[in-house]
């Protein structure tokens, strides 16, 4: 039976402001990408999400970002490699405190937003992220886009790599994500998101924004927690995957 991990970005609030419905999403997903305070999240939020995830047996991942609370980590930045490596390790370490307190551990690392897109092609920034992960824990898996410089360098450094696809984001013909400022970058129709999820999990293919169908082999499937109706959509995706014969479980 085909299996796939289902992950979502969680803990994306700050102080009294909350963006994601963490508790309900944690009843659906198998992996939680927890904001570590640089693009969203704070100490209390991180602690709460780790406790909820551990209680439900959901794997905890560190979603690391550029230091950009005002821009939600989606603004392009030029950060010196040594500084970026230290900040990646810092974010992982902060989340690990709360994961351990909840009786769990940080199980993987995934970049967020502008950093995620930057390390697809930028070798210097990708290497800095890898250096930061190694500094924090040289056994941690790294989630990223298939064919990215990040995953290539992570593998060379001896880190486990996990390929990821997005059910609710549009792709270019080259297999990269369409920039968010472009029309059609986010797939909003529930039927389309569900159909894309099944196609990705069962056939390893995705339709690009231009209409081409390309290969996209992924071990984990991401749904964004900050989109309208995220919980209901996640439930529909999981139900459709299971109905099509796909086992939804955390990646090994």
VENSUL-V370124 format. One record per pair of residues at least 24 apart in sequence whose ideal C-beta (glycine too) atoms are under 6 Angstrom apart, sorted by sequence separation. I is the first residue (numbers start at 1). J is the second residue. If there is no record, write none. Layout:
# VENSUL-V370124
i=I j=J
i=I j=J
This chain:
# VENSUL-V370124
i=6 j=30
i=7 j=31
i=9 j=33
i=10 j=34
i=11 j=35
i=64 j=88
i=109 j=133
i=126 j=150
i=130 j=154
i=5 j=30
i=120 j=145
i=168 j=193
i=184 j=209
i=5 j=31
i=7 j=33
i=14 j=40
i=26 j=52
i=32 j=58
i=36 j=62
i=39 j=65
i=123 j=149
i=127 j=153
i=167 j=193
i=22 j=49
i=26 j=53
i=38 j=65
i=64 j=91
i=126 j=153
i=130 j=157
i=12 j=40
i=14 j=42
i=31 j=59
i=32 j=60
i=33 j=61
i=35 j=63
i=36 j=64
i=120 j=148
i=23 j=52
i=34 j=63
i=38 j=67
i=39 j=68
i=62 j=91
i=167 j=196
i=11 j=41
i=26 j=56
i=31 j=61
i=33 j=63
i=62 j=92
i=167 j=197
i=109 j=140
i=119 j=150
i=178 j=209
i=220 j=251
i=13 j=45
i=26 j=58
i=108 j=140
i=219 j=251
i=39 j=72
i=62 j=95
i=108 j=141
i=109 j=142
i=110 j=143
i=11 j=45
i=39 j=73
i=11 j=46
i=108 j=143
i=165 j=200
i=171 j=206
i=173 j=208
i=171 j=208
i=173 j=210
i=11 j=49
i=76 j=114
i=10 j=49
i=60 j=99
i=73 j=112
i=74 j=113
i=75 j=114
i=170 j=209
i=173 j=212
i=175 j=214
i=73 j=113
i=74 j=114
i=197 j=237
i=201 j=241
i=88 j=129
i=194 j=236
i=198 j=240
i=202 j=244
i=81 j=124
i=85 j=128
i=89 j=132
i=93 j=136
i=190 j=233
i=194 j=237
i=60 j=104
i=62 j=106
i=84 j=128
i=88 j=132
i=92 j=136
i=201 j=246
i=60 j=106
i=85 j=131
i=89 j=135
i=194 j=240
i=198 j=244
i=60 j=107
i=61 j=108
i=62 j=109
i=63 j=110
i=64 j=111
i=65 j=112
i=81 j=128
i=85 j=132
i=89 j=136
i=50 j=98
i=54 j=102
i=59 j=107
i=65 j=113
i=66 j=114
i=46 j=95
i=50 j=99
i=54 j=103
i=61 j=110
i=63 j=112
i=66 j=115
i=54 j=104
i=65 j=115
i=47 j=98
i=51 j=102
i=165 j=216
i=46 j=98
i=50 j=102
i=38 j=91
i=165 j=218
i=164 j=218
i=167 j=221
i=36 j=91
i=163 j=218
i=168 j=223
i=120 j=176
i=163 j=219
i=164 j=220
i=165 j=221
i=166 j=222
i=167 j=223
i=168 j=224
i=162 j=219
i=36 j=94
i=162 j=220
i=164 j=222
i=36 j=95
i=34 j=95
i=39 j=112
i=33 j=110
i=162 j=251
i=59 j=250
i=4 j=201
i=25 j=225
i=20 j=225
i=20 j=226
i=25 j=231
i=28 j=234
i=19 j=226
i=24 j=231
i=28 j=235
i=21 j=231
i=28 j=238
i=7 j=220
i=12 j=226
i=5 j=220
i=6 j=221
i=7 j=222
i=8 j=223
i=9 j=224
i=10 j=225
i=9 j=225
i=4 j=221
i=8 j=225
i=30 j=249
i=31 j=250
i=30 j=250
i=4 j=246
i=6 j=248
i=2 j=246
i=3 j=247
i=5 j=250
i=1 j=247
i=3 j=249
i=5 j=251
